Amino acid sequence: MTDAPLPKGPLPHAPRLGLADGARIPQLGFGLYKVPAADATGLAIAAIDAGYRHLDTAAFYANEAEVGEAVRQTDVARDELFVTSKVWKDDNGYDATLRAFDASMARFGIEALDLYLIHWPVPSTDRYVDTWRALVRLQADGRVRSIGVSNFHVHHVDRIVDETGVAPVVNQVELHPWLPQRELRADHAARGIRVEAWSPLARGRVLDDPTLAELAAKHGRSPAQVVLRWHVQQGVIAIPKASSPARLRENLDVFDFELDDADLAAIASLETGERTGRDPDLD
Ligand SMILES: NC(=O)c1ccc[n+]([C@@H]2O[C@H](COP(=O)([O-])OP(=O)(O)OC[C@H]3O[C@@H](n4cnc5c(N)ncnc54)[C@H](OP(=O)(O)O)[C@@H]3O)[C@@H](O)[C@H]2O)c1
């Protein structure tokens, strides 16, 4: 990437993708895992000013209050913003999830949430079906617009659907060029569940790959932009994290170039199956 200053002013917004419940989610969002609370309001506002309309946080990230502060401070209307949070592992279970949701909303200081996810299934405690029933109730009560899951393998999704009759509209999973989640994406495409990529840049670790450097040079873009464009062209939602306004802008600026079939094949060759996080079945 060149060191030339990026142009000022908002970038074009990411397009919105339809969810099975009728809501529309901006395809690129700003993920706030490991954004310290002290920085979260400022960075979330910088993201909104750059053109982001989608913020991804969680109770576990300990910055819901600061994200809520950004939502309340910005001039952008609340209904233009899409805010996601997640119930943490320790709060899986019906009553605990309802209490955790109330605690999250008290921290946010906003009326309703756009998307609430089960953060991890934690199969060893076998409470994720009850957690899902609580999310179904929160949606019926109008407290959250859309409900989904995170870190669910297909068999976890099958189980909540079998036992409750309600399918998630989103599954947020680890997904990047090393771990493209082909089978899960094919399954979810067939059943109308949107796939959302966490650690879309493999926590930054995939960016040193020489293939990505070549593609970046070919398109006059950065490796991060090539990877985010790859997500976009596959119809995946991605929520890259960044710690500076310049990187936030760089990561959103991917809607004016196109990877061709050879580029996509080159990125497909990077698949190793390597995870940066845990296999959800091991908890
Ligand atoms: N559901 C889950 O279990 C789960 C788990 C993990 C993450 N997530 C979500 O996914 C989001 C993103 O995942 P992540 O933070 O783990 O990883 P990521 O977005 O793949 O990568 C973030 C790393 O890449 C660097 N980076 C960002 N943009 C860059 C650019 N343009 N050029 C070079 N380096 C760049 C960042 O550095 P700087 O910070 O120094 O800019 C940071 O070190 C999280 O914030 C969170 O919202 C969800």
Ligand as a Chemical Component Dictionary entry (heavy atoms), coordinates in Angstrom:
data_LIG
# 
_chem_comp.id                   LIG 
_chem_comp.type                 NON-POLYMER 
_chem_comp.pdbx_formal_charge   0 
_chem_comp.three_letter_code    LIG 
# 
loop_
_chem_comp_atom.comp_id 
_chem_comp_atom.atom_id 
_chem_comp_atom.alt_atom_id 
_chem_comp_atom.type_symbol 
_chem_comp_atom.charge 
_chem_comp_atom.model_Cartn_x 
_chem_comp_atom.model_Cartn_y 
_chem_comp_atom.model_Cartn_z 
_chem_comp_atom.pdbx_ordinal 
LIG N1  N1  N 0  -17.757 -14.472 16.662 1  
LIG C1  C1  C 0  -16.525 -14.699 17.073 2  
LIG O1  O1  O 0  -16.247 -15.676 17.797 3  
LIG C2  C2  C 0  -15.435 -13.768 16.672 4  
LIG C3  C3  C 0  -14.090 -14.107 16.903 5  
LIG C4  C4  C 0  -13.107 -13.208 16.481 6  
LIG C5  C5  C 0  -13.461 -12.025 15.862 7  
LIG N2  N2  N 1  -14.793 -11.719 15.671 8  
LIG C6  C6  C 0  -15.214 -10.461 15.016 9  
LIG O2  O2  O 0  -14.489 -10.312 13.808 10 
LIG C7  C7  C 0  -13.806 -9.058  13.829 11 
LIG C8  C8  C 0  -12.543 -9.127  13.023 12 
LIG O3  O3  O 0  -11.726 -10.194 13.462 13 
LIG P1  P1  P 0  -10.261 -9.993  14.064 14 
LIG O4  O4  O 0  -10.167 -8.668  14.722 15 
LIG O5  O5  O -1 -9.979  -11.201 14.891 16 
LIG O6  O6  O 0  -9.308  -10.126 12.803 17 
LIG P2  P2  P 0  -9.167  -9.442  11.352 18 
LIG O7  O7  O 0  -10.202 -8.412  11.132 19 
LIG O8  O8  O 0  -9.029  -10.570 10.402 20 
LIG O9  O9  O 0  -7.730  -8.785  11.452 21 
LIG C9  C9  C 0  -7.454  -7.699  12.297 22 
LIG C10 C10 C 0  -5.946  -7.500  12.278 23 
LIG O10 O10 O 0  -5.566  -7.123  10.960 24 
LIG C11 C11 C 0  -4.952  -5.851  10.993 25 
LIG N3  N3  N 0  -5.448  -5.073  9.853  26 
LIG C12 C12 C 0  -6.693  -4.592  9.660  27 
LIG N4  N4  N 0  -6.772  -3.931  8.500  28 
LIG C13 C13 C 0  -5.536  -3.976  7.945  29 
LIG C14 C14 C 0  -5.000  -3.456  6.748  30 
LIG N5  N5  N 0  -5.747  -2.765  5.896  31 
LIG N6  N6  N 0  -3.675  -3.686  6.490  32 
LIG C15 C15 C 0  -2.910  -4.399  7.358  33 
LIG N7  N7  N 0  -3.378  -4.918  8.503  34 
LIG C16 C16 C 0  -4.682  -4.698  8.803  35 
LIG C17 C17 C 0  -5.360  -5.223  12.297 36 
LIG O11 O11 O 0  -4.336  -4.370  12.746 37 
LIG P3  P3  P 0  -4.638  -3.025  13.601 38 
LIG O12 O12 O 0  -5.683  -3.364  14.625 39 
LIG O13 O13 O 0  -3.282  -2.741  14.184 40 
LIG O14 O14 O 0  -5.112  -1.970  12.636 41 
LIG C18 C18 C 0  -5.498  -6.426  13.207 42 
LIG O15 O15 O 0  -4.238  -6.815  13.729 43 
LIG C19 C19 C 0  -13.580 -8.807  15.319 44 
LIG O16 O16 O 0  -13.251 -7.473  15.601 45 
LIG C20 C20 C 0  -14.916 -9.231  15.868 46 
LIG O17 O17 O 0  -15.898 -8.228  15.645 47 
LIG C21 C21 C 0  -15.772 -12.582 16.058 48 
# 
loop_
_chem_comp_bond.comp_id 
_chem_comp_bond.atom_id_1 
_chem_comp_bond.atom_id_2 
_chem_comp_bond.value_order 
_chem_comp_bond.pdbx_ordinal 
LIG N1  C1  SING 1  
LIG C1  O1  DOUB 2  
LIG C1  C2  SING 3  
LIG C2  C3  SING 4  
LIG C2  C21 DOUB 5  
LIG C3  C4  DOUB 6  
LIG C4  C5  SING 7  
LIG C5  N2  DOUB 8  
LIG N2  C6  SING 9  
LIG N2  C21 SING 10 
LIG C6  O2  SING 11 
LIG C6  C20 SING 12 
LIG O2  C7  SING 13 
LIG C7  C8  SING 14 
LIG C7  C19 SING 15 
LIG C8  O3  SING 16 
LIG O3  P1  SING 17 
LIG P1  O4  DOUB 18 
LIG P1  O5  SING 19 
LIG P1  O6  SING 20 
LIG O6  P2  SING 21 
LIG P2  O7  DOUB 22 
LIG P2  O8  SING 23 
LIG P2  O9  SING 24 
LIG O9  C9  SING 25 
LIG C9  C10 SING 26 
LIG C10 O10 SING 27 
LIG C10 C18 SING 28 
LIG O10 C11 SING 29 
LIG C11 N3  SING 30 
LIG C11 C17 SING 31 
LIG N3  C12 SING 32 
LIG N3  C16 SING 33 
LIG C12 N4  DOUB 34 
LIG N4  C13 SING 35 
LIG C13 C14 SING 36 
LIG C13 C16 DOUB 37 
LIG C14 N5  SING 38 
LIG C14 N6  DOUB 39 
LIG N6  C15 SING 40 
LIG C15 N7  DOUB 41 
LIG N7  C16 SING 42 
LIG C17 O11 SING 43 
LIG C17 C18 SING 44 
LIG O11 P3  SING 45 
LIG P3  O12 DOUB 46 
LIG P3  O13 SING 47 
LIG P3  O14 SING 48 
LIG C18 O15 SING 49 
LIG C19 O16 SING 50 
LIG C19 C20 SING 51 
LIG C20 O17 SING 52 
# 
